[in-house]
Amino acid sequence: MQQNNSVTEFILLGLTQDPMTQKMVFVIFFIFYVGTMVGNLLMIVTIKSSRTLGSPMYFFLFYLSFADSCFSTSTAPRLIVDVLSEKRIITFNECMTQVFALHFFGCMEVFVLILTAVDRYVAICKPLHYPTIMSQQVCTILILLAWVGSFIHSIAQIILALRLPFCGHNLIDHYCCDLQPLLKLACMDTYVINLLFVSNSGAICSSSFVILMISYIVILHSLRNHSAEGRKKALSTCTSHIIVVILCFVPCIFIYTASPTTFPIDKMVSVFYTIGTHFLNPLIYSLRNAEVKNAMRKLWHNKIISESKR
């Protein structure tokens, strides 16, 4: 399908053309990206190393942090480098790879958030059956299904992208490759493909958000039958999850269900979704979770002790 294209590379226009603003963008996003990687890698190492964080909830949070790290890496490094570059060129194959990575890890995050909601529902509403329902084998199968589902979704996006013929115009009014900005460059009527794109990505975001919010409403409603201490602990955990769900899905729905017309705010929302959300996720989970904070303290305490003995 690529044989019908005369375009072998694209030029990313980025966020701004103003030199002063570009320097500010470089500093801000460099800090955010480093913070995202440090925060998520710290969560990954803590969950993997701690014996106290062996429950299914932390098993899923491990993969959420992994998806956050990979999602940010698929866009942030190029954005940071391109901000100070005169030529922001990305080859056709690199562009398709970025489309695949964006949707693969973005979809993975959506599925993992759904799995964390399922875990909280079973833990709070079916506590006696929790060990059986959310066994290690079941959790592993659910994560494998999430990987497969993400792969299928990403392949669908790539198939749609490869069906687009490009006849010369190669300026992408964005800071990364995605199907929506690519639709504007295609020399064909893209109504049907845009409809398929919205019904795929938009439907996944919107339906998942509705399902998650309903599930957490059910969970919160069931907490009235618990003790004050149990209610407080469950409420703290669920509140963190709800905040992450809102931060993730509201920008996602805005991006993938909006009209094809691009407005300046679209880029800002997209930047927050690709960088800001994944920077905040580990902060929310660590700062609002006593078990994670205690595990991190023990990890660093043991690290300091082992270093002092050498």
C-alpha positions in Angstrom: 0.0 0.0 0.0 2.9 2.3 0.6 3.9 1.9 -3.1 1.1 4.3 -4.1 2.7 7.1 -2.0 5.1 9.7 -3.3 5.9 10.7 0.3 8.8 9.0 2.0 9.2 11.4 5.0 7.1 13.9 6.9 7.9 17.3 8.5 6.5 17.8 12.0 5.6 21.4 12.7 5.7 20.9 16.4 4.1 23.0 19.1 5.4 26.4 18.3 7.7 28.3 15.9 8.7 31.0 18.4 12.4 30.5 19.5 11.9 31.7 23.0 8.8 29.5 23.5 10.7 26.6 22.1 13.4 26.9 24.7 10.8 27.0 27.5 9.1 24.0 25.9 12.4 22.1 25.9 13.1 22.7 29.6 9.6 22.0 30.7 9.1 18.8 28.8 12.6 17.6 29.5 11.8 17.9 33.3 8.4 16.2 32.8 9.9 13.3 30.8 12.7 12.7 33.3 10.2 12.9 36.1 7.9 10.5 34.3 10.6 7.9 33.8 12.0 8.2 37.3 8.6 8.0 38.9 7.4 5.1 36.9 10.7 3.2 37.1 10.7 3.7 40.8 7.2 2.2 41.0 8.3 -0.7 38.8 11.4 -1.4 40.9 9.4 -1.0 44.2 6.6 -3.3 43.2 9.0 -5.9 41.8 11.3 -5.8 44.8 8.8 -5.6 47.7 7.2 -8.7 49.3 4.4 -6.6 50.7 3.2 -5.4 47.3 2.4 -8.9 45.9 -1.3 -8.5 45.6 -3.1 -8.4 42.2 -3.6 -4.7 42.5 0.1 -4.0 42.5 0.6 -6.6 39.8 -1.6 -4.5 37.6 0.0 -1.2 38.7 3.3 -2.7 37.7 2.1 -3.0 34.1 0.4 0.4 34.3 3.7 2.0 35.1 5.4 0.0 32.3 2.8 1.2 29.8 3.2 4.8 31.1 6.9 4.7 30.6 6.7 3.2 27.1 3.9 5.5 26.0 5.9 8.6 27.0 9.0 7.3 25.4 7.2 6.9 22.1 6.6 10.7 21.9 8.5 12.8 24.4 12.2 12.2 23.3 11.4 13.2 19.7 9.3 16.2 20.9 12.2 17.4 23.2 14.8 17.0 20.4 12.6 18.5 17.7 11.9 21.6 19.7 15.5 22.8 19.2 15.9 21.3 15.7 15.6 23.2 12.5 14.5 20.2 10.5 11.9 18.0 12.2 11.9 15.2 9.7 10.4 11.8 10.4 10.5 9.0 7.8 7.4 7.2 6.7 8.4 4.0 8.5 9.3 5.9 11.7 5.9 7.6 11.5 4.0 4.3 11.2 6.1 2.9 14.1 5.1 5.8 16.3 1.4 5.4 15.4 1.7 1.7 16.4 3.5 2.5 19.7 1.1 5.3 20.6 -2.0 3.1 20.2 -0.4 0.0 21.6 0.7 1.4 24.9 -2.2 3.8 25.1 -4.7 0.9 24.7 -2.6 -1.2 27.1 -3.1 1.5 29.7 -6.8 1.6 29.1 -7.1 -2.2 29.6 -4.9 -2.2 32.7 -7.1 0.5 34.3 -10.1 -1.7 33.6 -8.3 -4.6 35.2 -7.5 -2.6 38.3 -11.2 -1.6 38.5 -12.1 -5.3 38.3 -9.6 -6.1 41.0 -11.0 -3.5 43.3 -14.6 -4.6 42.6 -13.8 -8.2 43.5 -11.7 -7.2 46.6 -14.5 -5.0 48.0 -17.7 -6.6 46.8 -16.6 -10.3 46.9 -13.9 -10.4 49.6 -14.5 -14.1 50.5 -14.0 -15.2 46.8 -11.1 -12.7 46.1 -8.2 -15.2 46.4 -9.9 -17.6 44.0 -11.2 -15.2 41.5 -8.1 -13.0 41.3 -5.5 -15.8 41.5 -2.0 -15.4 40.0 -3.0 -17.5 37.1 -6.1 -15.5 36.4 -4.2 -12.2 36.6 -1.5 -13.4 34.2 -4.2 -14.5 31.7 -5.9 -11.1 32.0 -2.7 -9.2 31.3 -2.0 -11.5 28.3 -5.4 -10.7 27.0 -4.7 -7.0 27.5 -1.5 -7.4 25.4 -3.3 -9.2 22.6 -6.2 -6.6 22.6 -3.7 -3.7 22.4 -1.9 -5.4 19.5 -5.1 -5.9 17.6 -6.2 -2.3 18.2 -2.7 -1.0 17.0 -2.7 -3.2 13.9 -6.1 -1.8 13.0 -4.7 1.7 13.2 -1.7 0.8 11.1 -4.0 -0.8 8.4 -6.0 2.4 8.3 -2.9 4.6 8.1 -1.4 2.4 5.3 -4.6 2.8 3.2 -4.0 6.6 3.0 -2.4 7.8 -0.2 0.0 10.8 0.2 0.7 12.7 -3.0 3.3 15.3 -2.0 2.0 17.3 0.9 4.1 16.2 4.0 3.7 18.9 6.6 2.1 17.4 9.8 0.6 20.1 12.0 1.5 18.2 15.1 4.4 17.2 17.3 4.0 13.5 16.6 2.5 11.1 14.1 -1.0 9.9 14.7 -3.8 8.9 12.4 -5.9 12.1 12.8 -3.2 14.6 11.6 -2.2 12.1 8.8 -5.8 12.1 7.5 -5.4 15.8 6.6 -2.5 15.0 4.3 -4.2 12.2 2.3 -5.2 13.0 -1.3 -8.6 11.2 -1.0 -11.9 11.5 0.7 -11.1 10.4 4.3 -14.7 10.5 5.7 -15.0 6.7 5.9 -11.5 6.2 7.4 -12.1 9.0 9.9 -15.4 7.3 10.9 -13.6 4.0 11.4 -10.9 5.8 13.4 -13.4 7.5 15.7 -15.5 4.3 16.1 -12.3 2.4 17.0 -10.2 4.7 19.2 -13.0 7.0 20.3 -15.3 4.1 21.1 -12.6 2.4 23.2 -12.0 5.5 25.2 -15.6 6.5 25.7 -17.0 3.1 26.5 -14.2 2.2 28.8 -14.6 5.5 30.7 -18.3 4.9 31.2 -17.7 1.3 32.3 -15.0 2.4 34.7 -17.0 5.2 36.3 -20.1 2.9 36.7 -17.9 0.2 38.3 -16.4 2.7 40.8 -19.9 4.1 41.6 -20.9 0.5 42.4 -17.8 0.0 44.5 -18.2 3.2 46.4 -21.9 2.4 47.1 -21.0 -1.0 48.5 -18.5 0.6 50.9 -21.4 1.7 53.2 -21.6 -1.9 54.5 -17.9 -2.0 55.6 -16.3 -0.9 58.8 -15.0 2.7 59.2 -11.4 1.6 58.9 -12.0 -0.7 55.9 -14.1 2.0 54.3 -11.3 4.6 54.7 -8.6 2.4 53.3 -10.7 1.3 50.3 -11.9 4.8 49.7 -8.3 6.1 49.6 -7.3 3.4 47.0 -10.4 3.9 44.8 -10.0 7.7 44.9 -6.5 7.4 43.5 -7.7 5.1 40.8 -10.6 7.5 39.9 -8.3 10.5 39.6 -6.0 8.5 37.3 -9.0 7.4 35.2 -10.3 10.9 34.8 -6.8 12.3 34.0 -6.3 9.6 31.4 -9.7 9.3 29.7 -11.0 12.9 29.6 -8.1 14.1 27.3 -8.3 10.8 25.4 -12.0 11.2 24.6 -11.4 14.8 23.6 -8.7 13.9 21.2 -10.2 10.8 19.6 -13.9 11.9 19.3 -13.3 15.5 18.3 -13.8 16.8 14.7 -10.9 16.5 12.2 -10.4 20.3 12.4 -7.3 21.2 14.4 -7.4 24.0 17.0 -4.4 25.2 19.1 -6.0 23.7 22.3 -6.0 20.2 20.6 -2.2 20.2 20.8 -2.2 21.3 24.4 -4.7 18.6 25.4 -2.6 16.0 23.4 0.6 17.1 25.2 -1.1 16.8 28.6 -2.4 13.3 27.6 0.9 12.0 26.3 3.3 13.6 28.9 1.4 15.2 31.8 -0.9 12.3 32.7 2.0 9.8 32.8 4.0 12.1 35.0 1.2 12.4 37.5 0.2 8.7 37.7 3.1 7.5 39.8 2.8 10.6 42.0 -0.8 9.9 42.7 -0.3 6.2 43.4 2.7 6.7 45.6 1.7 9.8 47.5 -1.8 8.6 48.3 -0.9 5.0 49.1 0.7 4.2 52.5 1.8 0.7 51.4 3.7 2.0 48.4 5.4 4.7 50.5 6.4 2.2 53.2 7.7 -0.2 50.6 9.8 2.6 49.0 11.2 3.6 52.4 12.2 0.0 53.1 13.7 -0.4 49.7 15.9 2.7 50.1 16.7 1.8 53.7 17.9 -1.6 52.7 19.8 -0.1 49.8 21.7 2.3 52.1 22.5 -0.4 54.6 23.9 -2.7 51.9 26.0 0.1 50.5 27.3 1.0 53.9 28.5 -2.6 54.6 30.7 -2.6 51.5 
